[in-house]
Amino acid sequence: MSWEVNTLMAGPDPETAARDTAEVGAPALIAAGATEATCWLGLTGQYMGVYAMQSRWDSLDTFATAMRELGAKASSDTTLGDVMSRWTPQLRVVLAEVDTGGDCSGSHLMASRFSATSPLVGTDRSIALGLANGINGARILQAISGGEMTGQYIGSSYVDSLDTGAAFLAAAAADPQFQADARAAGLTLESRTLFARI
């Protein structure tokens, strides 16, 4: 199983902090065992101006070891220590991958958070609908740990144009099968945030 860890952070001059985190923090995470590490800046909603470090791991044990090692390394690595000193963590969410498809990269990320009353159905159809409407790729994840998000689902759509993302949302709203799958799972949209890749 693949895991995704999103650490949401705030602080003064968030765009500069996000760029520094992308340049220093992302390579440090990769060196510590992450398979991917990307920094995003929130553009809308409750996460506007918040930056998020998104990392992916094959093992949560590897992630936990990496966090301890990076914390220790920050005391001797002045560059990493300086960047980490500007982080004010707001929330860390650990998510299990439910389904994925396409190329999960792009200049923007649309993250939709849902609660559900039943197991998800038709996730492959949902991703295929997104790909057919121009998104680069998508992941569907479930939060196993993350405050109020625990147990909820995140639909992450990766795009190079927010207009493309909006077109996909319109197509999903008009698609009978997509809506039937959503009703079967008792999905409720809790929030949606747009992020720009740093």
C-alpha positions as CSV (number, residue, x, y, z in Angstrom):
1,M,0.0,0.0,0.0
2,S,1.1,3.5,-0.7
3,W,0.8,6.3,1.8
4,E,0.6,10.1,1.5
5,V,1.5,12.5,4.3
6,N,0.4,16.1,4.0
7,T,1.9,18.6,6.5
8,L,0.1,21.9,6.5
9,M,2.2,24.9,7.7
10,A,1.7,28.6,8.2
11,G,4.1,31.5,8.9
12,P,5.1,34.9,7.7
13,D,5.7,35.3,4.0
14,P,4.3,31.9,3.2
15,E,5.3,32.0,-0.5
16,T,9.0,32.5,0.3
17,A,8.8,29.9,3.0
18,A,7.1,27.5,0.7
19,R,9.8,28.0,-2.0
20,D,12.5,27.4,0.6
21,T,10.7,24.3,1.8
22,A,10.4,23.0,-1.7
23,E,14.1,23.6,-2.4
24,V,15.5,22.3,0.9
25,G,12.8,20.2,2.5
26,A,11.6,18.1,-0.5
27,P,15.1,16.8,-1.3
28,A,15.7,16.0,2.3
29,L,12.5,13.9,2.4
30,I,13.5,12.1,-0.8
31,A,16.9,11.4,0.7
32,A,15.2,10.1,3.9
33,G,13.1,7.6,1.9
34,A,10.1,9.4,0.5
35,T,9.2,8.3,-3.1
36,E,7.8,11.8,-3.9
37,A,7.9,15.2,-2.2
38,T,6.1,18.3,-3.4
39,C,5.3,21.7,-1.9
40,W,2.0,23.4,-2.6
41,L,0.6,26.9,-1.6
42,G,-3.1,27.1,-0.7
43,L,-5.0,29.6,-2.9
44,T,-8.5,29.3,-1.5
45,G,-10.6,28.4,1.5
46,Q,-9.4,27.7,5.0
47,Y,-5.9,26.9,3.6
48,M,-5.4,30.1,1.7
49,G,-1.8,31.3,2.4
50,V,-1.0,27.9,4.0
51,Y,1.7,25.8,2.5
52,A,1.6,22.1,2.4
53,M,4.4,19.6,2.0
54,Q,3.0,16.5,0.3
55,S,5.2,13.4,0.6
56,R,4.6,9.8,-0.4
57,W,5.9,6.7,1.3
58,D,5.9,2.9,0.8
59,S,6.1,2.4,4.6
60,L,4.8,4.5,7.5
61,D,7.7,3.1,9.6
62,T,10.1,4.7,7.1
63,F,8.2,8.0,7.4
64,A,8.4,7.9,11.2
65,T,12.1,7.2,11.2
66,A,12.6,10.0,8.6
67,M,10.8,12.5,10.8
68,R,13.0,11.7,13.8
69,E,16.2,11.8,11.7
70,L,15.3,15.1,10.1
71,G,14.5,16.6,13.4
72,A,18.0,15.6,14.7
73,K,19.7,16.7,11.5
74,A,18.2,20.2,11.7
75,S,20.3,21.0,14.8
76,S,23.5,20.5,12.8
77,D,22.5,21.4,9.2
78,T,22.1,25.2,9.4
79,T,20.2,25.4,6.0
80,L,17.7,22.8,6.9
81,G,17.5,24.1,10.5
82,D,16.7,27.6,9.2
83,V,13.9,26.4,6.9
84,M,12.4,24.2,9.6
85,S,12.5,27.0,12.1
86,R,10.1,29.0,10.0
87,W,7.6,26.2,10.0
88,T,4.5,26.5,12.2
89,P,2.8,23.2,11.6
90,Q,-1.0,23.4,11.6
91,L,-2.0,19.9,10.8
92,R,-0.4,16.6,9.6
93,V,-2.7,14.2,7.8
94,V,-1.7,10.6,7.0
95,L,-3.7,9.1,4.1
96,A,-4.0,5.6,2.6
97,E,-4.3,5.4,-1.2
98,V,-7.6,4.0,-2.3
99,D,-7.2,4.4,-6.1
100,T,-5.1,6.3,-8.5
101,G,-4.8,6.9,-12.3
102,G,-3.1,9.1,-14.8
103,D,-0.1,11.3,-14.2
104,C,-0.4,12.7,-10.7
105,S,1.6,15.9,-11.3
106,G,0.7,19.4,-12.6
107,S,1.0,23.1,-11.8
108,H,-2.2,23.0,-9.7
109,L,-3.9,20.6,-7.3
110,M,-7.7,20.5,-6.5
111,A,-8.3,18.8,-3.2
112,S,-11.9,17.8,-2.4
113,R,-12.6,16.5,1.0
114,F,-15.6,14.2,1.5
115,S,-17.3,12.4,4.3
116,A,-19.0,9.1,3.5
117,T,-21.6,6.8,5.2
118,S,-20.6,3.7,3.2
119,P,-17.6,2.3,1.4
120,L,-16.7,4.1,-1.9
121,V,-17.9,2.6,-5.2
122,G,-16.9,3.4,-8.7
123,T,-13.6,5.1,-7.9
124,D,-12.2,3.8,-11.2
125,R,-15.1,5.4,-13.1
126,S,-14.6,8.7,-11.2
127,I,-10.9,8.8,-12.2
128,A,-11.7,7.8,-15.8
129,L,-14.3,10.7,-16.0
130,G,-11.6,13.1,-14.8
131,L,-9.1,11.9,-17.3
132,A,-11.6,12.1,-20.1
133,N,-12.3,15.7,-19.2
134,G,-8.6,16.7,-19.3
135,I,-7.1,16.4,-15.9
136,N,-3.6,15.0,-15.7
137,G,-4.3,12.4,-13.0
138,A,-6.1,11.8,-9.8
139,R,-5.7,10.1,-6.5
140,I,-8.4,9.0,-4.1
141,L,-7.2,8.7,-0.5
142,Q,-8.6,8.1,3.0
143,A,-7.3,9.8,6.1
144,I,-6.3,7.3,8.8
145,S,-5.0,10.1,11.1
146,G,-5.5,13.8,10.9
147,G,-7.8,15.5,13.4
148,E,-11.3,16.1,12.1
149,M,-10.3,14.7,8.7
150,T,-9.8,11.2,10.1
151,G,-11.9,8.7,8.2
152,Q,-12.7,11.1,5.5
153,Y,-11.8,10.9,1.8
154,I,-9.7,13.2,-0.3
155,G,-10.1,13.4,-4.1
156,S,-6.9,15.0,-5.5
157,S,-7.1,16.1,-9.1
158,Y,-3.8,17.3,-10.7
159,V,-4.1,19.9,-13.5
160,D,-2.1,22.4,-15.5
161,S,-5.1,24.6,-15.8
162,L,-7.7,25.4,-13.2
163,D,-10.2,25.9,-16.0
164,T,-9.7,22.2,-16.9
165,G,-10.4,21.4,-13.2
166,A,-13.5,23.4,-13.2
167,A,-14.7,21.7,-16.4
168,F,-14.2,18.3,-14.8
169,L,-16.3,19.4,-11.7
170,A,-19.1,20.5,-14.1
171,A,-18.9,17.2,-16.0
172,A,-19.0,15.2,-12.7
173,A,-22.1,17.2,-11.5
174,A,-23.9,16.3,-14.8
175,D,-22.8,12.7,-15.0
176,P,-25.6,10.3,-13.8
177,Q,-23.2,7.4,-12.9
178,F,-20.9,9.7,-11.0
179,Q,-23.8,11.0,-9.0
180,A,-25.2,7.5,-8.4
181,D,-21.9,6.3,-7.1
182,A,-21.8,9.4,-4.8
183,R,-25.2,8.6,-3.5
184,A,-24.4,4.9,-2.9
185,A,-21.5,5.9,-0.7
186,G,-23.4,8.7,1.1
187,L,-20.8,11.3,0.0
188,T,-21.0,14.8,1.4
189,L,-18.6,17.4,0.1
190,E,-17.0,19.0,3.2
191,S,-14.5,21.4,1.5
192,R,-12.5,22.0,-1.6
193,T,-9.1,23.8,-1.8
194,L,-7.1,24.9,-4.8
195,F,-3.3,24.7,-4.5
196,A,-0.4,26.0,-6.7
197,R,2.7,24.0,-7.0
198,I,5.8,25.7,-5.7
